[in-house]
Amino acid sequence: MEQQYIDLYKQQNDSIKKHSAAVMNDSRDASFALFQKLGFPTSALENYKYTDLKEALSVDYGLNINRISVPVNPYEVFSCDVPGIHSYLYFVVNDAFYPVNDARNNVLPKGVIIGSLKEVANTHPELLKDYYGKLSTIKEDGLIAFNGAFAQDGFFMYVPKNVVMDRPVQLVNILRSDVDFMANSHNLVILEEGAKAQLLVCDHTVDDVRFFANRVTEVFVAQNASYEHYKLENTHIKTTNLATLLIDQQASSKVLANVITLHNGVTRNTIEIDLDGENCETLLCGMVIADKKQQVDNFTSVIHNKPNCQSRELFKYVLDDMSKGGFTGKLYVAKDAQKTAAFQTNRNILLSKTAKMRTKPQLEIYADDVKCSHGATIGSLDETAKFYMQSRGISEEEARLLLMFAFTNDVIENIQIPALQDRMKLLVEKRLRGELSKCEGCVICQ
């Protein structure tokens, strides 16, 4: 499976670089060499034991190396009507940033730069040279290396010192193709000291073909900065969606990451957060609702490198039919990271005997003055609570729905954008009722 892409890179090396930027090309060959060494990850690897990509990688996908224009106007296929969100709206179509023509984006706060990673790399190379690839190129991961070799564009956001974004930034990833298609894009987010921003990422598919998306996002959160990252997926069952989120936190910074999968095919979320300064705060959440033969694997790693930091992690799954879930949570506390408070929880409900959940929470602690815990549970709905509600006149179906909604609610409550939180409550209820059985436009926001 690797050889066709190795041959393609060697044949199209000049074209790949020509249609990208010098800053991105500086590490491209090294990423390709690493991919040649590692190949695509398989379930034989410990970090990918719950992710099986063999079937997805057997498809002959097309790649848009020469950046041919895609015949779609995202403003026509997407209309966000979350009441009150008023976001700055941007699009990446397949793996290319779509030119902005939204009037709202013309009034960004002073000094803020948002746009195409490729274009900003050409116009402001000084902004990227100290950041691009700093987190990704050190990872021994075949998918990240593959992205470093083939990604030519993506999303870029820079928020200068002490600037507070007055509204959320919304990035919509749209997959559009007439043939089976592979998209590789790279996103870079930089928050300088004291800055504050919220980013909402929506994954959306347009056509009924096989898609393979491999996206890498690097986020740098400087001292006293605050960053919120929301990722909402509602794609179709022919989509393989691989997302890597790498975050570096400096002293006294705050990060909230919330990853929600409502409908999908095969999903792998890799989230790695390094707390590299004292007094950092991290809240990492996730929720999965899956049925049929859908598969979702969340791999998380929270690394406490400095003292006096706090992290909380909460992931919940509701699995039905023959769906499969996986969760691996690594919590690492370095020797010098004294006074660490770190807590990790994974809770899972199986609604059928054929649904499968595999979970592996891990603690690796080298400091002796810490408060750390982890826990995982797998079970079914509380029959006693369901019987109690039925005895009060609530139907069995509604009792099941109320229990499932209560189970997921604390993840939704950690959404700090009020309009989005309200909308998610409605969407989760519809999903639990079986009303979101396929991707129909961007149901996240319709």
DAFEN-V991123 format. One record per residue. PSI is psi in radians with two decimals (* if undefined). OMEGA is omega in degrees with one decimal (NA if undefined). D_FIRST is the distance of its C-alpha to the first C-alpha in whole Angstrom. Layout:
{{PSI & OMEGA & D_FIRST} {PSI & OMEGA & D_FIRST}}
//
This chain:
{{-0.57 & -179.8 & 0} {-0.56 & -167.9 & 4} {-0.67 & -178.9 & 6} {-0.59 & 179.6 & 6} {-0.55 & 174.0 & 8} {-0.81 & 178.0 & 9} {-0.71 & -179.0 & 11} {-0.76 & -179.3 & 12} {-0.76 & -179.7 & 14} {-0.65 & -179.2 & 15} {-0.61 & -173.0 & 17} {0.34 & -176.2 & 18} {-0.81 & -178.5 & 19} {-0.72 & 179.9 & 22} {-0.70 & 179.1 & 22} {-0.81 & -178.1 & 20} {-0.64 & -179.4 & 23} {-0.66 & -176.6 & 26} {0.40 & 175.5 & 25} {-2.56 & -177.2 & 25} {2.72 & -175.2 & 28} {-0.73 & -179.1 & 29} {-0.68 & 178.9 & 29} {-0.57 & -178.0 & 25} {-0.38 & -176.9 & 24} {-0.64 & -177.8 & 26} {0.10 & -173.1 & 23} {-0.83 & -178.1 & 20} {-0.64 & 177.8 & 20} {-0.68 & 177.0 & 20} {-0.72 & 178.2 & 18} {-0.74 & 178.6 & 15} {-0.67 & 178.1 & 16} {-0.68 & 177.3 & 16} {-0.71 & 176.5 & 12} {-0.66 & -179.6 & 12} {-0.76 & -172.9 & 14} {-0.65 & -172.8 & 12} {-3.07 & 175.7 & 9} {2.50 & 178.5 & 8} {2.56 & 177.0 & 11} {2.93 & -179.7 & 12} {-0.08 & 174.4 & 15} {-0.34 & 177.3 & 16} {2.45 & -175.8 & 17} {-0.73 & -177.2 & 20} {-0.18 & -179.8 & 20} {0.39 & -174.9 & 17} {-0.34 & 179.2 & 19} {0.14 & -179.7 & 20} {2.05 & 179.3 & 16} {1.92 & -177.0 & 14} {0.09 & -174.1 & 11} {-0.86 & -177.4 & 9} {-0.72 & -179.1 & 10} {-0.63 & -177.3 & 10} {-0.09 & 177.6 & 7} {-0.16 & -178.5 & 7} {2.51 & 177.1 & 9} {1.64 & -176.7 & 10} {2.63 & 170.7 & 11} {2.60 & 174.8 & 14} {2.51 & -177.8 & 15} {1.16 & -176.6 & 19} {-0.65 & -177.6 & 19} {0.19 & 172.9 & 22} {0.84 & 175.7 & 24} {2.39 & -177.6 & 25} {2.30 & 179.9 & 27} {2.23 & -176.5 & 26} {1.25 & 175.1 & 29} {2.42 & 173.4 & 30} {1.85 & -175.4 & 33} {-0.44 & 178.6 & 32} {-0.32 & 177.9 & 36} {-0.52 & -177.9 & 36} {-0.12 & -177.8 & 34} {2.29 & 176.3 & 34} {1.94 & -177.4 & 38} {2.12 & 178.8 & 39} {0.58 & 170.4 & 42} {2.03 & -175.0 & 42} {2.14 & 172.1 & 45} {0.05 & -176.4 & 46} {-0.69 & 174.1 & 43} {0.92 & -174.4 & 44} {2.79 & 162.6 & 40} {2.19 & -168.0 & 39} {2.24 & 179.8 & 37} {2.77 & -177.0 & 33} {2.51 & 163.2 & 30} {2.02 & 179.1 & 27} {2.05 & -171.2 & 25} {-1.71 & 179.6 & 22} {0.43 & -179.6 & 21} {2.37 & 176.9 & 25} {2.33 & -179.0 & 28} {2.29 & -178.5 & 30} {2.40 & -175.3 & 34} {2.31 & 170.7 & 37} {0.51 & 179.5 & 40} {2.19 & -176.1 & 41} {-0.52 & -179.4 & 44} {-0.52 & -175.4 & 44} {-0.06 & -179.8 & 42} {-0.02 & -176.8 & 44} {0.76 & 177.4 & 46} {2.62 & 175.3 & 44} {2.68 & -174.2 & 46} {2.24 & 175.7 & 47} {-0.22 & -179.4 & 45} {2.36 & 178.0 & 42} {2.14 & 176.6 & 39} {2.31 & 179.6 & 36} {-2.74 & 179.5 & 34} {2.28 & 177.5 & 30} {-0.73 & -179.8 & 29} {-0.80 & -177.3 & 28} {-0.73 & 179.3 & 32} {-0.59 & 177.4 & 33} {-0.52 & 178.5 & 32} {-0.63 & -175.9 & 33} {-0.51 & -179.7 & 37} {1.06 & -176.3 & 37} {-0.46 & -179.8 & 35} {-0.46 & 178.4 & 37} {-0.54 & -173.3 & 36} {-0.48 & -168.1 & 33} {-0.51 & 180.0 & 33} {-0.04 & -174.8 & 34} {-0.76 & -173.0 & 31} {2.17 & 177.8 & 28} {-0.04 & -176.9 & 25} {-0.63 & 179.8 & 28} {-0.60 & -172.5 & 26} {-0.67 & -173.8 & 23} {-0.25 & 179.0 & 22} {-0.03 & -177.8 & 24} {2.32 & 175.7 & 21} {1.26 & -175.3 & 19} {2.16 & -176.5 & 16} {-0.65 & -179.9 & 13} {-0.70 & 178.2 & 13} {-0.71 & 177.8 & 16} {-0.70 & 177.6 & 15} {-0.73 & 177.4 & 13} {-0.74 & 179.3 & 16} {-0.50 & 179.7 & 18} {-0.64 & -170.1 & 16} {-0.35 & -178.7 & 16} {2.29 & -178.8 & 19} {-0.19 & -177.3 & 22} {-3.12 & 179.2 & 24} {-2.75 & -175.5 & 25} {2.46 & 179.1 & 28} {2.36 & 174.8 & 31} {2.24 & 177.9 & 34} {2.18 & 178.3 & 37} {1.98 & -174.8 & 40} {3.11 & -173.5 & 43} {2.24 & 174.3 & 45} {0.23 & 177.5 & 47} {2.30 & 178.6 & 46} {2.10 & 177.4 & 46} {2.24 & -173.5 & 44} {-0.16 & 176.5 & 46} {2.85 & -179.9 & 43} {2.69 & 171.6 & 40} {2.28 & -176.6 & 37} {2.15 & 176.9 & 35} {2.09 & 179.8 & 31} {2.04 & 174.7 & 30} {2.02 & -179.2 & 26} {2.20 & 174.4 & 26} {2.12 & -175.1 & 22} {2.15 & 178.7 & 24} {2.67 & 174.1 & 22} {-0.20 & 179.5 & 22} {2.87 & 176.4 & 19} {2.32 & -166.7 & 16} {2.51 & 175.2 & 15} {2.31 & 179.3 & 14} {2.23 & 175.8 & 17} {2.02 & 178.9 & 17} {2.73 & -177.8 & 20} {2.22 & 179.1 & 22} {2.54 & 179.5 & 26} {2.19 & -179.4 & 29} {2.22 & -178.4 & 32} {2.11 & 173.8 & 35} {2.07 & 178.3 & 38} {3.13 & -173.8 & 41} {2.24 & 176.6 & 44} {0.05 & -179.3 & 46} {2.84 & 179.9 & 43} {2.31 & -179.1 & 42} {2.69 & 175.2 & 40} {2.27 & 179.0 & 38} {2.18 & 177.0 & 34} {2.09 & -179.5 & 33} {2.14 & 179.1 & 30} {2.19 & 177.6 & 29} {2.25 & -169.7 & 26} {2.42 & 176.0 & 26} {2.55 & -177.8 & 25} {-0.77 & -170.8 & 26} {2.72 & -177.3 & 25} {1.10 & 175.3 & 23} {3.08 & 178.8 & 20} {2.23 & 176.3 & 16} {2.50 & 174.0 & 16} {1.88 & -177.6 & 14} {2.22 & 179.0 & 16} {1.74 & -174.7 & 16} {2.40 & 177.3 & 19} {2.29 & 179.1 & 21} {2.16 & 175.3 & 25} {2.31 & -178.4 & 27} {2.26 & 177.9 & 31} {2.07 & -177.2 & 34} {1.88 & -173.7 & 37} {-3.13 & -177.0 & 40} {2.32 & 178.2 & 43} {0.20 & 177.5 & 45} {2.83 & -178.9 & 42} {2.25 & -175.7 & 41} {2.36 & 174.7 & 38} {2.29 & -177.6 & 37} {2.06 & 177.9 & 33} {2.28 & 177.0 & 32} {2.12 & -176.3 & 29} {2.08 & -177.7 & 30} {2.26 & 171.7 & 27} {1.21 & -178.4 & 28} {-3.01 & 179.4 & 25} {3.03 & -168.3 & 24} {-0.17 & 177.9 & 22} {0.16 & -176.4 & 19} {2.28 & 168.4 & 18} {2.00 & -170.6 & 16} {1.91 & -178.4 & 18} {2.05 & -176.0 & 17} {2.21 & 177.0 & 20} {2.16 & 179.6 & 21} {2.02 & -178.8 & 25} {2.13 & -174.7 & 26} {2.33 & 174.3 & 30} {2.14 & -179.7 & 33} {2.35 & 174.0 & 36} {3.13 & -169.5 & 39} {2.37 & 174.8 & 43} {0.37 & 176.5 & 44} {2.83 & 179.9 & 42} {2.34 & 178.5 & 41} {2.33 & 171.1 & 37} {2.16 & 176.2 & 37} {2.26 & -177.1 & 33} {2.02 & -173.5 & 33} {2.05 & -174.2 & 29} {2.22 & 176.8 & 30} {2.01 & -179.5 & 28} {-0.65 & 179.5 & 30} {2.43 & -172.6 & 27} {-3.04 & 171.1 & 23} {-1.46 & 172.5 & 20} {2.19 & -176.9 & 18} {2.37 & 171.7 & 19} {2.02 & 174.1 & 19} {2.14 & 173.9 & 22} {2.10 & -177.9 & 22} {2.05 & -179.8 & 25} {2.15 & -176.7 & 27} {2.18 & 177.6 & 30} {2.12 & 176.4 & 32} {1.72 & -171.0 & 36} {0.30 & 175.7 & 37} {2.80 & 179.8 & 41} {2.71 & 173.7 & 44} {0.55 & 173.5 & 45} {2.65 & 174.3 & 42} {2.31 & -178.3 & 41} {2.29 & 172.9 & 38} {2.04 & -177.5 & 37} {2.11 & -176.3 & 34} {2.77 & 174.8 & 34} {2.67 & 179.1 & 31} {2.46 & 178.7 & 32} {2.30 & 169.3 & 29} {2.03 & -173.9 & 31} {2.59 & 174.2 & 28} {-2.84 & -177.1 & 29} {-2.20 & 179.1 & 27} {0.47 & -179.3 & 24} {2.62 & -179.4 & 23} {2.33 & 178.4 & 21} {2.20 & 176.9 & 22} {2.16 & 175.1 & 22} {2.11 & 177.3 & 24} {2.11 & -177.6 & 24} {2.60 & 177.6 & 27} {2.06 & 177.7 & 28} {2.04 & -173.3 & 32} {1.98 & 177.0 & 33} {1.84 & -179.6 & 37} {-0.29 & -175.5 & 37} {2.76 & -177.5 & 41} {2.90 & 172.1 & 44} {0.64 & 177.3 & 46} {2.74 & 179.9 & 43} {2.42 & 173.3 & 42} {2.48 & 174.0 & 39} {2.44 & -177.5 & 38} {2.29 & -178.8 & 35} {2.08 & 176.4 & 35} {2.35 & 179.9 & 33} {2.47 & -178.9 & 33} {2.44 & 169.1 & 31} {1.96 & -173.2 & 33} {2.35 & -179.2 & 31} {2.99 & 177.9 & 32} {-2.20 & -178.3 & 30} {0.48 & -179.5 & 27} {2.77 & -178.9 & 26} {2.37 & 177.4 & 24} {2.59 & 175.7 & 25} {2.46 & 176.1 & 24} {2.18 & 171.8 & 26} {2.09 & -178.6 & 26} {1.97 & 178.4 & 29} {2.22 & 177.4 & 29} {2.00 & -174.0 & 33} {2.29 & 177.6 & 34} {2.01 & -177.9 & 37} {2.90 & -175.2 & 38} {-0.68 & -176.7 & 41} {0.02 & -176.0 & 43} {1.03 & 179.1 & 42} {2.80 & -179.4 & 45} {0.50 & 176.6 & 47} {2.44 & 171.7 & 43} {1.96 & -174.2 & 43} {2.24 & -175.5 & 40} {2.35 & -176.7 & 39} {2.31 & -179.0 & 36} {2.35 & 173.6 & 36} {2.12 & -179.5 & 34} {2.42 & -173.1 & 35} {2.41 & 176.4 & 34} {2.24 & 175.1 & 35} {2.14 & -176.9 & 34} {-0.13 & 178.6 & 36} {2.83 & 179.3 & 34} {-0.25 & -177.5 & 34} {-0.16 & 174.6 & 30} {2.57 & -177.3 & 29} {2.41 & 176.9 & 28} {2.26 & 176.8 & 28} {2.23 & -174.3 & 27} {2.47 & -178.5 & 28} {1.49 & 173.5 & 29} {2.51 & -176.9 & 31} {2.41 & 173.8 & 32} {2.32 & 174.9 & 35} {1.82 & -169.7 & 35} {2.21 & 178.8 & 38} {-0.07 & 175.2 & 40} {2.73 & -175.6 & 43} {-0.16 & 179.1 & 46} {1.33 & -174.5 & 48} {2.82 & 170.1 & 45} {1.86 & -175.6 & 45} {2.56 & 175.7 & 42} {2.74 & 172.3 & 40} {2.70 & 179.2 & 37} {2.65 & 179.4 & 37} {2.45 & 177.0 & 35} {2.56 & 173.5 & 36} {2.19 & -178.9 & 35} {-2.94 & 178.3 & 38} {3.13 & 177.3 & 39} {2.61 & 179.5 & 41} {1.85 & -177.7 & 45} {-0.54 & 179.1 & 47} {-0.78 & 178.9 & 50} {-0.68 & 179.0 & 50} {-0.75 & 178.6 & 49} {-0.69 & 179.7 & 52} {-0.80 & -179.5 & 54} {-0.68 & 177.8 & 53} {-0.61 & 179.3 & 53} {-0.26 & 177.5 & 57} {0.24 & 173.7 & 57} {0.10 & 178.1 & 57} {2.33 & -178.8 & 53} {2.78 & -179.5 & 51} {-0.71 & -179.6 & 48} {-0.79 & -179.5 & 45} {-0.59 & 177.8 & 47} {-0.76 & 176.9 & 47} {-0.75 & -179.1 & 44} {-0.78 & -179.5 & 43} {-0.69 & 179.7 & 45} {-0.72 & 179.6 & 44} {-0.72 & -180.0 & 40} {-0.72 & 177.5 & 41} {-0.63 & 179.8 & 43} {-0.70 & -176.7 & 40} {-0.18 & -167.0 & 38} {-0.59 & -176.2 & 41} {-0.42 & 173.5 & 41} {-0.76 & 179.0 & 38} {-0.65 & -178.9 & 39} {-0.32 & 178.3 & 42} {0.10 & 170.8 & 40} {2.09 & -173.2 & 39} {0.11 & 173.3 & 42} {1.84 & -171.5 & 42} {-0.78 & -178.7 & 45} {-0.68 & 179.2 & 44} {-0.68 & 178.2 & 40} {-0.79 & 178.9 & 41} {-0.73 & -179.2 & 43} {-0.67 & -179.6 & 41} {-0.62 & 177.2 & 38} {-0.73 & 179.2 & 41} {-0.77 & -178.1 & 41} {-0.70 & 178.0 & 38} {-0.71 & 177.0 & 37} {-0.77 & 178.2 & 40} {-0.70 & 179.8 & 39} {-0.75 & 179.9 & 35} {-0.46 & 176.6 & 37} {-0.11 & -179.4 & 39} {0.27 & -176.9 & 36} {-0.27 & 176.6 & 37} {1.27 & -174.9 & 34} {-0.16 & 176.9 & 31} {2.92 & 180.0 & 29} {2.05 & 179.0 & 29} {1.62 & -172.4 & 32} {-2.87 & 177.0 & 32} {1.53 & -175.9 & 32} {-0.21 & 173.9 & 34} {-0.62 & -171.5 & 34} {0.19 & 179.0 & 37} {* & NA & 38}}
//
